Amino acid sequence: MPREPAELRNLIEPAVTALGYELVGVELSRNLLRVYIDHETGISADDCRKVSYQVSGVLDVEDPISGQYSLEISSPGLDRPLFQAGDFERFAGQQVSLKLAVPVEGKRKYKGLLVGLDDERVIVNAEGQEFRFSLDQIDQAKLVPNY
């Protein structure tokens, strides 16, 4: 499954949803904590500021990350990252790009039509073939925008 620090998600999700936003996902790399939020009407800079203020407060009190880090609140954008199993069902029928943790058939990157999720396996039609990947095999998944 795409790597997401579950403990951080569980810690900040109540603050995000209390403000009326969807917590899309959380990424932690080196000294950057990126929090993706969404709303049915879209996300503005003001929305990001509101969520940043609330999430900062939670993180200051709970102190789950050692050392210094930057907090970034962002909309998921057109190339929306997929974090949860439900994301693969929700966005079935759209183009997706997958990066696997370990190569399958000599490849780590796959791009194709997201068919959906069946028995905890992500189904993708790529290069004229159907591939099935367990959630644990997927390091990163994103929608591919249509321009």
Disulfide bonds with the S-S distance in Angstrom:
none
